[in-house]
Amino acid sequence: MNYKKSIGIAGNSGGKTRSDCQVTIEPADSGGIVIDLKSKVKVLYGTDIIKQIHEILGFYSFVHAKVTLIDSGALSWVIAARIEAAVRELIDTEKTYLLPRNAKVIQPTVMDRRRFSRLYLPGNSPSLMINAFLHGPDGLILDLEDSVPPDKKPEARVLVRNALRALDFGNAERMIRINQLPAGLEDLNWLIPHGVNLVLLPKCESAGQVLSITGRIEEIKQGEAIDVPVWIMPIIESAKGVVKAYEIASASQNVVALAIGLEDYTADLGVRRTGEAAESLYARSVLVNAAKAAGIQAIDSVFSDVDDMEGLRNTVKRSRAMGFDGMGCIHPRQIPVIHENYTPDAEEIDKAKKIVIAFMEAQQKGLGVVALGSKMIDPPVVKRARKTIAQAIELSIIENNWYETRSL
């Protein structure tokens, strides 16, 4: 066997590392597979871990090697990812070692589903992924881009692939953020076959980039016989991207939302990001307008101060008032504040009910014009009211049969 290096290393150890492991593989000329397992749970699980090491190395035709595994409470899918990544440091191979998929059926998601919150999870940190669904985000993003150092990206691909197959995402949409193109195309090859609902395309600046990943996704779906939609959320992060916002938003039927990333956008402008956000008002307004013109959702940037809940609350209120449908978050504690302030309040719901009632009554009477009091109601107003009602029903604020049980 031809080796690219004398030693392969993957994973993390030491410090505050949890639910992870570090694997070191040193090929040898003789002696078989020698395993040095360092784990606090060696007495309970050591036999299983050693068996797993032998199985994976055998799968890749390793006969002689010294393996050191420093375990910090890693689950089997994490251990498998780390061993495979270390193997790939040593050899070129087309083989992928796949554990059985989680028995839970992966549900497709609809184009206009609620996306109030999406939680970013670093793609090389399994401890943050394992129970993330319990925090109740609308989407969970396994991130391969900014949160992963360049030298860790190859092993993060393996870990994220295994996470997609092993983890329970609850009711959260299964999202991935790929790397900036062209590297992101290879990310798609690794991940699309394993249950992805939505792909975030970072630093998007043209419709061509959207079409590029749309084409690659369709190729993969055909090859893997995948018949559920894989949606796309381009992220605008530059002045050029803002200029091209509508072109990007309308590039493909798979685009369901347009997001903005303000850290990179303000850096591109050469200005500081502030709490008042005056420096990004133009860009955010353009993005909302482009998204609405294309009939898709507008998603705001993350709020970076995880300790400032009041600042987050005010930001969400301004965001919603501008027309955004949701925003990103970088810590679970931000989710309740985001949900609370994107949720329609009682006054909005009451107004929406009146609009829908007026519309339904006009239809029943065969009227071509809908009025509420002295005001005419246009179709976009009815559409927005229906959306508010749908959200209120989904969030269990009102009953599904509210119209039939309304006071006459």
C-alpha positions in Angstrom: 0.0 0.0 0.0 1.3 3.4 -0.9 1.1 6.0 1.9 0.9 9.8 1.4 2.3 10.4 4.9 3.9 8.5 7.7 1.2 9.3 10.1 -2.5 10.1 10.0 -4.3 12.2 12.7 -7.9 13.2 13.0 -10.2 14.5 15.8 -9.7 16.4 19.0 -8.5 15.7 22.5 -7.4 17.5 25.7 -8.8 20.6 27.4 -12.6 20.7 27.5 -13.1 18.2 24.6 -16.3 16.2 25.0 -18.0 13.5 23.0 -15.0 13.3 20.7 -11.8 11.4 20.2 -8.4 11.8 18.6 -7.1 9.0 16.4 -3.5 8.6 15.3 -2.6 5.9 12.8 1.1 5.0 12.0 1.5 2.4 9.2 4.0 -0.4 9.9 5.6 -3.2 8.0 4.8 -6.0 10.5 3.2 -6.7 13.8 -0.5 -6.5 12.8 -2.8 -3.9 14.2 -1.6 -2.7 17.6 -4.1 -0.5 19.5 -3.4 1.9 22.4 -6.8 2.9 23.7 -7.0 5.7 26.3 -10.5 6.1 27.6 -12.2 6.6 30.9 -14.9 4.1 29.8 -12.4 1.5 28.6 -13.7 -1.1 31.1 -17.3 -0.7 29.8 -16.8 -0.1 26.1 -13.2 -0.8 25.4 -13.9 -4.2 23.7 -16.5 -2.5 21.3 -14.2 0.4 20.5 -11.3 -2.0 19.7 -13.5 -4.1 17.5 -14.7 -1.0 15.6 -11.1 0.0 15.0 -10.3 -3.4 13.6 -13.4 -3.5 11.4 -12.7 -0.1 9.8 -9.0 -0.6 9.2 -9.8 -4.0 7.7 -12.4 -2.3 5.4 -9.5 -0.1 4.1 -7.1 -3.1 3.9 -4.8 -2.1 6.6 -2.8 -5.1 7.9 0.0 -3.5 10.0 -0.3 -0.3 11.9 -0.1 1.3 15.4 -3.3 3.0 16.4 -3.7 5.4 19.3 -7.2 6.5 20.2 -7.7 9.1 22.9 -11.4 9.0 23.8 -13.4 11.8 25.4 -16.8 10.1 25.4 -17.2 9.7 21.7 -20.2 7.9 20.2 -19.6 5.2 17.6 -20.4 7.4 14.6 -17.8 9.9 15.8 -15.2 7.3 16.3 -15.9 5.9 12.9 -15.6 9.4 11.3 -12.3 10.0 13.1 -10.8 6.7 12.1 -11.9 7.1 8.4 -10.5 10.7 8.3 -7.2 9.5 9.7 -7.1 6.8 7.1 -7.7 9.3 4.3 -4.7 11.3 5.6 -2.7 8.3 4.7 -4.2 6.9 1.5 -6.2 7.9 -1.5 -9.4 5.9 -1.6 -12.9 6.0 -3.1 -14.3 3.8 -0.4 -16.6 5.2 2.3 -17.2 3.4 5.6 -20.9 3.9 6.4 -22.6 2.9 9.7 -26.3 2.0 9.5 -28.6 5.0 9.1 -30.7 6.1 12.0 -34.0 4.3 11.8 -36.0 7.6 11.9 -37.4 8.5 8.5 -35.9 11.7 7.0 -38.9 14.0 6.3 -38.9 16.3 3.3 -39.6 19.9 4.0 -41.8 22.3 2.1 -40.7 25.5 0.3 -42.4 28.0 2.6 -42.1 26.3 5.9 -41.4 28.4 9.0 -37.8 29.4 9.3 -37.7 31.8 12.3 -34.4 30.4 13.5 -31.5 28.4 12.2 -28.8 27.3 14.6 -25.2 27.1 13.4 -23.2 24.0 14.6 -19.5 23.8 13.8 -19.0 20.8 11.6 -16.0 19.5 13.5 -17.5 19.7 17.0 -19.7 16.6 17.6 -20.5 17.6 21.2 -22.5 20.6 20.0 -24.5 18.5 17.5 -25.7 15.5 19.5 -28.7 17.0 21.3 -29.0 20.3 19.5 -32.6 19.5 18.3 -33.8 19.7 21.9 -33.4 23.5 21.8 -36.2 23.7 19.3 -34.7 25.6 16.3 -36.5 25.6 13.0 -33.3 24.5 11.3 -30.0 23.0 12.4 -27.0 23.9 10.2 -24.0 21.6 10.2 -21.4 24.0 9.1 -18.3 23.3 6.9 -17.4 26.9 6.2 -16.3 29.6 8.6 -16.5 27.6 11.8 -14.1 25.0 10.6 -10.3 25.7 10.2 -8.9 25.0 6.7 -6.8 22.1 7.9 -9.8 20.5 9.5 -12.2 20.7 6.6 -11.5 17.2 5.1 -12.2 15.5 8.5 -15.3 17.7 9.1 -16.8 16.4 5.9 -16.6 12.8 7.2 -18.0 13.8 10.6 -20.9 15.8 9.1 -21.8 12.9 6.8 -21.9 10.5 9.8 -23.9 13.1 11.8 -26.5 13.3 9.0 -26.9 9.5 9.1 -26.8 9.1 12.9 -28.5 12.1 14.6 -32.0 12.9 15.5 -32.8 16.4 14.2 -36.3 16.3 15.7 -38.6 18.7 13.8 -35.6 20.9 12.7 -34.9 21.2 9.0 -31.6 19.4 8.1 -29.3 22.1 6.8 -25.7 22.2 5.7 -23.5 25.2 4.9 -21.0 24.2 2.3 -17.7 25.9 1.6 -17.4 28.8 -0.8 -17.3 27.5 -4.4 -15.7 25.6 -6.0 -14.7 23.7 -2.9 -18.4 23.5 -1.9 -19.2 21.3 -4.9 -17.1 18.5 -3.3 -19.0 19.0 -0.1 -22.2 18.3 -1.9 -20.8 15.0 -3.2 -20.1 13.9 0.3 -23.3 15.1 2.0 -26.4 15.2 -0.3 -26.8 11.4 -0.4 -27.2 11.2 3.4 -30.4 13.3 4.1 -30.1 17.0 3.5 -33.1 19.3 3.3 -31.4 22.6 2.6 -28.0 23.8 1.4 -26.7 27.2 2.4 -24.4 28.7 -0.3 -22.0 31.2 1.3 -20.6 34.4 -0.3 -22.9 34.1 -3.2 -22.4 36.8 -5.9 -24.2 35.5 -9.0 -27.0 33.4 -10.4 -24.3 31.2 -12.0 -23.2 30.0 -8.6 -26.7 29.0 -7.7 -27.1 27.2 -11.0 -23.8 25.4 -10.4 -24.9 23.9 -7.1 -28.4 23.2 -8.4 -27.0 21.2 -11.3 -24.6 19.3 -9.0 -27.4 18.5 -6.5 -29.7 17.2 -9.3 -26.9 15.0 -10.6 -26.3 13.5 -7.2 -30.1 13.0 -6.6 -30.4 11.1 -9.9 -27.4 9.0 -9.1 -28.7 8.1 -5.6 -32.4 7.8 -6.6 -33.3 10.6 -4.2 -36.8 11.9 -4.9 -37.2 14.6 -2.2 -36.4 18.3 -2.7 -33.1 19.8 -1.6 -33.6 23.5 -1.2 -31.0 26.3 -1.5 -30.5 29.4 0.6 -27.8 31.7 -0.9 -26.1 34.0 1.6 -25.3 37.5 0.4 -22.0 38.7 2.0 -20.6 41.3 -0.3 -21.4 44.5 -2.1 -21.5 42.7 -5.4 -23.9 40.1 -3.9 -26.3 42.9 -2.9 -26.2 44.3 -6.4 -27.1 40.8 -7.8 -29.6 40.0 -5.1 -32.7 39.6 -7.3 -30.8 37.7 -9.9 -29.6 35.3 -7.2 -33.1 35.0 -5.6 -34.8 34.1 -8.9 -32.0 31.9 -10.3 -33.7 28.5 -9.5 -36.9 27.1 -8.3 -34.9 25.4 -5.6 -34.1 28.7 -3.9 -36.4 29.1 -1.0 -34.8 31.9 0.9 -32.2 34.6 0.6 -30.0 35.3 3.7 -27.5 38.1 4.5 -24.2 37.7 6.3 -23.4 41.1 7.9 -19.9 40.3 9.3 -18.4 39.7 5.8 -20.6 42.4 4.2 -19.5 45.2 6.5 -15.9 44.0 6.1 -16.3 44.2 2.4 -17.5 47.8 2.8 -14.6 48.6 5.1 -16.9 49.6 8.0 -17.7 48.4 11.5 -20.9 46.5 12.3 -22.9 48.5 14.9 -25.9 47.8 17.0 -27.9 50.4 15.2 -27.1 48.7 11.9 -27.3 51.9 9.8 -24.3 50.7 7.8 -26.3 47.7 6.6 -29.7 49.3 6.2 -29.4 49.6 2.4 -28.2 46.0 1.9 -30.9 44.5 4.1 -33.6 46.5 2.4 -32.4 45.4 -1.0 -32.3 41.8 0.1 -35.8 41.9 1.5 -37.1 43.5 -1.6 -35.3 41.0 -3.9 -36.6 38.0 -1.9 -40.2 39.2 -1.8 -40.1 40.0 -5.5 -38.9 36.5 -6.2 -41.6 35.0 -3.9 -39.2 33.6 -1.3 -38.2 34.2 2.3 -35.8 36.8 3.5 -33.5 35.7 6.3 -31.5 38.1 8.5 -27.9 37.8 9.8 -26.9 36.4 13.1 -26.7 38.5 16.3 -23.1 38.0 17.5 -23.4 39.0 21.2 -24.8 35.9 22.9 -25.1 37.6 26.3 -27.1 40.6 25.1 -30.7 39.3 25.1 -32.2 42.8 25.1 -30.1 43.8 22.1 -31.2 40.6 20.4 -34.8 41.3 21.1 -34.6 44.8 19.7 -32.8 43.5 16.6 -35.4 40.9 15.9 -38.2 43.4 16.2 -36.5 45.7 13.7 -35.7 42.8 11.5 -39.3 41.6 11.4 -40.6 45.2 10.8 -38.3 45.3 7.7 -39.9 42.2 6.3 -37.4 39.5 7.3 -38.9 36.0 8.0 -36.2 34.8 10.3 -32.6 35.0 11.3 -29.5 32.9 12.2 -28.3 32.2 15.7 -25.0 31.0 17.1 -26.2 29.9 20.6 -29.2 28.0 21.7 -30.2 30.6 24.3 -31.0 33.0 21.4 -33.7 30.7 20.0 -36.6 31.5 22.4 -36.1 35.3 22.0 -36.0 34.9 18.2 -39.2 32.8 18.2 -41.0 35.1 20.6 -40.4 38.2 18.5 -41.1 36.7 15.1 -44.3 35.1 16.3 -47.5 37.1 15.4 -49.0 38.9 18.4 -52.6 39.0 19.4 -53.3 42.2 17.5 -51.8 40.9 14.3 -53.7 37.7 14.5 -57.0 39.5 15.2 -56.5 41.7 12.2 -55.6 38.8 10.0 -58.7 36.9 11.1 -60.9 39.9 10.1 -59.2 40.1 6.7 -59.7 36.4 6.0 -63.3 36.5 7.2 -64.0 39.5 4.9 -62.4 37.7 2.0 -64.3 34.5 2.6 -67.6 36.3 2.9 -67.0 38.3 -0.3 -66.3 35.0 -2.1 -69.5 33.4 -0.8 -71.5 36.4 -2.0 -69.8 36.3 -5.4 -68.3 39.8 -4.9 -65.3 40.7 -7.0 -64.2 43.4 -4.5 -63.2 42.7 -0.9 -63.6 45.4 1.7 -63.0 45.7 5.4 -64.8 48.7 6.7 -64.0 51.5 4.4 -60.7 49.9 3.1 -60.3 47.8 0.1 -58.4 44.5 0.5 -55.9 43.6 -2.2 -54.8 40.0 -2.9 -51.3 40.5 -1.3 -53.0 41.7 1.9 -55.1 38.5 2.0 -52.1 36.4 1.3 -50.2 37.9 4.2 -53.2 37.5 6.5 -53.4 33.8 5.5 -49.7 33.4 6.3 -50.2 35.0 9.7 -53.1 32.7 10.5 -51.2 29.6 9.3 -48.3 30.6 11.6 -50.7 31.1 14.5 -52.2 27.6 14.0 -48.8 26.0 13.6 -47.7 27.6 16.9 -50.9 26.5 18.6 -52.0 30.1 19.3 -55.3 29.5 17.6 -57.2 26.3 16.7 -57.2 24.9 13.2 -61.0 25.2 13.0 -61.0 28.9 14.1 -63.0 30.0 11.1 -65.8 27.5 11.7 -66.0 28.3 15.4 -65.7 32.1 15.0 -68.3 34.3 16.7 -70.9 35.3 14.1 
